[in-house]
Amino acid sequence: MNWFDDYEFRARILPAIIVFLPIMIPAFLMVYNEITSITSFLFSGIVFAALIYPLSFIVRRPGSELEKTLWEQWGGPPSTRVMRWRDNTFNRSLKAELHKAVRDYCGLELSNSDEEQKDPREADKKIGDAFSQVKHLVYHSDPNGMWRKYNAEYGFNRNLLGCKCLWIVLSVVGVIICGLCWYFTGDRAYSAGLITNLGILAIAVFLTRYILPEAVRDPAEYYASSVWHSFLN
């Protein structure tokens, strides 16, 4: 994994930091109270950075599982749906040009309107096979296209929404740990951690309930459309 890759950072590293931040706060406060030197402080930062890598895999898995459910709700992957003859996202002349481009550059023949009507599942499969080749061509020929931004935004929203339960549970755990530490030690740093984690918990509940379920779809649609347009251009 390339940490400096925009997609990897936004879709995996950043959600991992956000989801696990509630328990990192009390852990940091405990370590901070024991720190006696700048070297120890820097070492704790290195350990934290190293932990983000494996945690990013934990975040990615529920996001990938959620994707299957989202596609069922949306009537299929956006990259497939926009190329169906019965879908109105692209006009018929644009689809005809894309069919020709797929035939010329990928060596694949997509279903026409009548064939799609007779066997829509087979038509979807052909589109999916074509898109697998198309996106690889686009990734190499147009690496900085708008599809990149939309893909990273979709990955971030999807993975964060997929970790809804984990994010909320860890926020509650963070609140409890900071509250107990403040109660038994009287250290005001833990009270600040408690308030911070209460804010994170409120944000987690609000975003995963009201914002992310809707926000995850738009970048997915834009990504699919931009890849197909980039391929044609």
ZIQUI-V238132 format. One record per residue. N is the residue number from 1. SS is DSSP state (helix for helix, strand for strand, loop for the rest). OMEGA is omega in whole degrees, 0 to 359 (none if undefined). NEAR is the number of other C-alpha atoms within 10 Angstrom. Layout:
N	SS	OMEGA	NEAR
N	SS	OMEGA	NEAR
This chain:
1	loop	178	8
2	loop	183	8
3	loop	183	12
4	loop	176	9
5	loop	185	10
6	helix	181	16
7	helix	183	20
8	helix	181	17
9	helix	185	18
10	helix	185	22
11	helix	184	24
12	helix	184	27
13	helix	183	22
14	helix	176	17
15	helix	178	26
16	helix	178	27
17	helix	182	19
18	helix	184	14
19	helix	184	26
20	helix	179	19
21	helix	182	19
22	helix	179	29
23	helix	176	20
24	helix	181	16
25	helix	178	21
26	helix	178	24
27	helix	179	14
28	helix	181	17
29	helix	178	17
30	helix	179	15
31	helix	182	14
32	helix	180	13
33	helix	182	10
34	helix	184	11
35	loop	180	14
36	loop	181	10
37	loop	177	8
38	helix	180	9
39	helix	179	10
40	helix	179	14
41	helix	180	15
42	helix	179	12
43	helix	179	11
44	helix	177	16
45	helix	178	13
46	helix	178	11
47	helix	179	10
48	helix	180	14
49	helix	180	11
50	helix	181	11
51	helix	182	13
52	helix	182	18
53	helix	179	16
54	helix	179	11
55	helix	180	17
56	helix	177	22
57	helix	177	13
58	helix	180	16
59	helix	185	27
60	helix	185	23
61	helix	179	13
62	helix	176	18
63	helix	179	22
64	helix	178	15
65	helix	179	13
66	helix	182	16
67	helix	179	17
68	helix	179	13
69	helix	180	11
70	helix	181	17
71	helix	176	14
72	helix	179	10
73	helix	183	10
74	helix	181	12
75	loop	179	10
76	loop	177	15
77	loop	179	19
78	helix	181	18
79	helix	177	23
80	helix	186	20
81	helix	183	22
82	loop	181	21
83	loop	176	28
84	loop	179	23
85	loop	182	20
86	loop	178	13
87	loop	185	12
88	loop	181	11
89	loop	175	14
90	loop	176	16
91	loop	188	12
92	helix	180	16
93	helix	177	9
94	helix	178	13
95	helix	178	17
96	helix	177	16
97	helix	179	12
98	helix	177	18
99	helix	180	20
100	helix	180	17
101	helix	178	18
102	helix	179	21
103	helix	184	14
104	helix	188	11
105	helix	181	12
106	helix	180	16
107	loop	181	11
108	loop	180	17
109	loop	179	16
110	loop	182	25
111	loop	173	21
112	loop	186	13
113	helix	181	14
114	helix	180	10
115	helix	178	12
116	helix	180	17
117	helix	180	14
118	helix	183	11
119	loop	183	11
120	helix	181	15
121	helix	178	11
122	helix	177	14
123	helix	178	22
124	helix	180	21
125	helix	179	14
126	helix	179	16
127	helix	179	23
128	helix	178	18
129	helix	180	14
130	helix	182	20
131	helix	177	21
132	helix	177	12
133	helix	182	14
134	helix	184	20
135	helix	177	19
136	helix	177	14
137	helix	181	17
138	helix	181	21
139	helix	181	16
140	helix	185	9
141	helix	181	12
142	loop	188	17
143	loop	182	12
144	loop	181	11
145	loop	181	14
146	helix	179	14
147	helix	182	25
148	helix	179	18
149	helix	182	16
150	helix	180	21
151	helix	179	22
152	helix	180	22
153	helix	178	21
154	helix	180	24
155	helix	178	24
156	helix	182	26
157	helix	181	25
158	helix	183	28
159	helix	179	29
160	helix	178	29
161	helix	179	26
162	helix	180	23
163	loop	183	23
164	helix	184	19
165	helix	180	15
166	helix	181	17
167	helix	181	26
168	helix	180	20
169	helix	180	16
170	helix	177	20
171	helix	178	28
172	helix	179	17
173	helix	179	17
174	helix	178	27
175	helix	182	26
176	helix	181	17
177	helix	180	21
178	helix	179	27
179	helix	180	20
180	helix	180	15
181	helix	178	20
182	helix	181	18
183	helix	186	13
184	helix	182	8
185	helix	183	9
186	loop	181	12
187	loop	182	14
188	helix	178	12
189	helix	179	15
190	helix	176	23
191	helix	176	18
192	helix	177	15
193	helix	178	24
194	helix	180	25
195	helix	179	14
196	helix	181	17
197	helix	174	27
198	helix	177	18
199	helix	179	14
200	helix	179	23
201	helix	179	22
202	helix	179	12
203	helix	181	14
204	helix	180	22
205	helix	182	16
206	helix	183	12
207	helix	184	17
208	helix	180	20
209	helix	190	13
210	helix	188	10
211	helix	187	13
212	helix	179	18
213	helix	177	15
214	helix	185	11
215	helix	184	16
216	helix	187	21
217	helix	185	17
218	helix	180	13
219	helix	177	19
220	helix	179	23
221	helix	181	19
222	helix	179	18
223	helix	181	22
224	helix	181	22
225	helix	183	19
226	helix	178	20
227	helix	179	26
228	helix	179	20
229	helix	179	14
230	helix	178	18
231	helix	181	21
232	helix	181	16
233	loop	none	9
